Structure formats: C-alpha cells, structure tokens
Amino acid sequence: MTDNASAPRSRRALLAAAAGGAAALAASAALPLTAMANDGDPVTVGQSNDATSTTSITNSTDASDAFTAAAAGTGFGLTGSSTGGAGIVGWSISAPALDPADGAYTGIYGWSPAGPVDGPTGVGVVGVSDDWGVFGNGTVGVYGYGTYGVVGESASTAAGVTAFAKTATDLALDVVGKVRFSRSGRSSVAAGHSTKTVYLAGVSSSSRVFAVLHSNRSGRYVRAVVPTTGSFKIYLNATVSSTTYVAWFVLN
C-alpha cells in the first residue's frame, strides 16, 4: 500500500492546496471576532473580553485620568450595564457603603461624602450646560429627598425655581403641607397710632403687599398698604387704643 504522506505530489496538487488554504484564511477573516482575553490575559482592543473577576486600572500620576473613552458620531463614549445592580457607580473621596441590591433599577449612581467646613460642598452628581444642566423625564421627572428636598438658586433676576404649566388648565404648582415665605411677617401698630412703616429690602413701588389685622379690634381694619423703594406703609382706618398686630405678605 502506498503511503500518501511520503508520496511525491504533483505541481498541480500543490497549487490546489495553496489555493484552498488562502480561501480558508479569507473566510476566517470575515467571521465576527470572538472573545479572546480571559482572566490573566491583557485586554484585547476591538472585541469582547470575558472575565470572572474585576478588571481595574489605577493611575498613580497626580491629575492624570485613569481611563478615558471617546466615540465618533453618535456613538456612546462610555456605557455600563448590570443585570441586578446600578449600571454605573461613581464616587469621590471615598467609596459609598452601598449594598449592590440598593442600586437595582438605577442607571447611574453618584456618591460623595459631605464636604469640609468652609470648603466645597459634597455633590454626588453634577450636570453642567449652557442650557439645561440636568434633565429628568418620567412619571416623576425629578424627585428630591433630604433635609432640603430640592434647592434652586438664581444668580439673576430670573427665578431660582420655575413651575410651568403648558396650558391655562394645567397645574403649575401643587403644595401639600405648610408653606414658608421669607417676605411675609407680622408687625405691630403702637397704641395711639394708625400707621406702620415696615422696611424690607427689595420692595419697590410695583410690589404687591397684602396686610390684615392680626388682633381683634372692633371697628378697625387695614385701609391701605402703599409700597415704595425698600419699605411699605400700612394704614389703618383709625388709631388703635392698644398695641395691634398686622400680618403682611409681599409679592414681586
């Protein structure tokens, strides 16, 4: 019996074998890339990397980023997902005491401890834009919970918080519970007097000031309230025989 391994091969057979090998190589190159890196292997760029433990990158150079990601066009610069916890967790200064289950149904979780006294304020998540810094959309667009649930501050004549209704029949603001206004208060009209001037920064002649007696005085009532720059004057219809309190509220 002839041993094929040791038998001489014709030139035609060699060319056919070479052509077949080239075709197989081209076909394999067209196949999708598979995961090649595993635990202990270098991270392979351009394909999936499987692991059974955490992969970490630590940069010991001060003011140098540990990891950056950039994408062209409409691609995402960075994505994170989890089947049971938060998709992405980020923290500053120290790691949060977070039970992974607490991050369930959370896309992004941000954490920071309280800032130092007379130092920066600890902030879990910051959104900055020349338009809207943070946008929330849902059954509840934005929910705040804490000592102060939500704080809005304005650096101009615009409002720190704006409540907006799309139509005249929509509700712009709904308050459940007590309301406190810094531009409200109570002042006293002395016995034998019928007027009281209250000084309050920001009041102008276009302010709307409301006042009502806060003491029961038969036949006496607030006749008028006249605002001017930095103050407003409360007028009663007549003098009072004893100290009389007036509650007031300022708009604009």
Secondary structure, DSSP 8 states (H G I E B T S, - for coil): ---TTTS---HHHHHHHHHHHHHHHHHHHHS-----B-TTS---TTS-B--SS-------STT--S-----STT--S-----SSS-SEEEESSS-----GGGGTT-SEEEE-----TTS----S-----SS-S----SSSS----SSSS-----SSSS-SS----SSTTS-S----S----TTEEEEEE-TT--EEEEE-TT--TT-EEEEEESS--TT--EEEEEEETTEEEEEESS--SS-EEEEEEEE-
